[in-house]
Amino acid sequence: EKQVPENVVSRIDELNKNIDNSNKFSANGIAVDSGYTAAAECLLQVTISTTTAQYSGAEFAINGITRGAFGATSANMGVSQTFTVRLQHGDKLTYVINAAGGSVTAKVFPKS
């Protein structure tokens, strides 16, 4: 019988703790706009949707660093992509919708 290396066991334990901690957030999201600054630690869920127009979509940034972008390179591709990131106190969300169109829905889930 093979033994699991200790470093693998400790990494699994660490991941399980992260999963436990991520379950301590509220199930009720609060809609926020570009420019939102986190008052406390929370989860941020951003959904970017394209239209049927070519090059539609959007991108979002946390503290000025792009964290996600999604766009359609062909016409007639109305699709969505959802991103989830953890915000710390003071983190600022900004997003920009492409000139060809698109939409962004952002929600925060505070710690419960």
N, C-alpha and C positions, 0 to 999 in steps of 0.2 A: 504494500500500500504506500502510495506517494504522499509525502507531507507537503502542505502548502507553505511556501516561504513566509517568514514573519513579516517582511515588508509588504507582501500582498495582503495579508490579514489586516495589518494596520491601515492600509489604504482603503480596504473594504469598510472597516469600522468608521473611518473618516467620512466616506461617502454616505454611509447610513446616517451619521450625525447630521450631515448637510441636508439630507432628505427630511429627517425629523424636524430640523429648524425651518425648512421651507414650508412645512405644513402648518406653521404657527401664524400664518397670515390670514386676514379676513377673506371670506369667500365673496364679499360684496365689493365690486370695483367702483371707484369714483372717477368719473370722466374728468380729464384734464386737457389743457391746451398747450400749445407751444409756448415756452417761457415759464412753465411750471417749475418751481423749486421745491424739492422735497423737504418737508418740515421734520421728518424722522425716517428711519429705515423703512422701506416698503418694496413691494414688487411692482414693476412697471410692465404693462402689456401693451404693445403697439401693434396695430394691424394696419398694414399698408395695402391699399387696393388700387388696381389699375382700371382704366376704362377700356373701351374698345379702340381708342386712339393709339397710334404708334408712339412710343417713347413716353407714355403716361406712367405715373408712379410717384414715388417720394423717397426721402431718406430722413433718418432721425439721428440726433447726436445727443450725447450726455457730456456736459461740460465742454462743449465745442469739439468733441472727438466723435466722428461718425461711427455709430454702432450698428446700423442696419440700413440697407437700401434695397429697393425692389422696384423693378420697372419692366415694361413690356417693350421688346425690341421689334415686335411685329404688330400689325393692326389686328383687331378682333380677338384680343387676348385679355378679356376682363377677368382677372384672377386676384387672389389675396394671399398675403403672407403675414404670419403673426410672429412677433419676437417677444421674448420675456427676459428682462434683466432686473437685477437687484439695484435699487438706489439707496445711497447713504444720505444722511442728513446734509443738506446744502447742495446736493447734485441738481443740476439744471437741465431740463429737457428742452430741446428745440427740434423742430422739424420743418422741412421744406417740401412742398408739393411741386412736381415737375410742371413746366409751362404747358405741356400737352394735356394736363389734367391728372386726376387721381384723387385719392382721399386718404386721410390718416385718422384712426380712432385710437386714442390713448386712454388707458385706465390705470390707476394705482390701487394697489391692495395693501392697506396698512397692516402692521402687526396687530394681531388680535390679543 
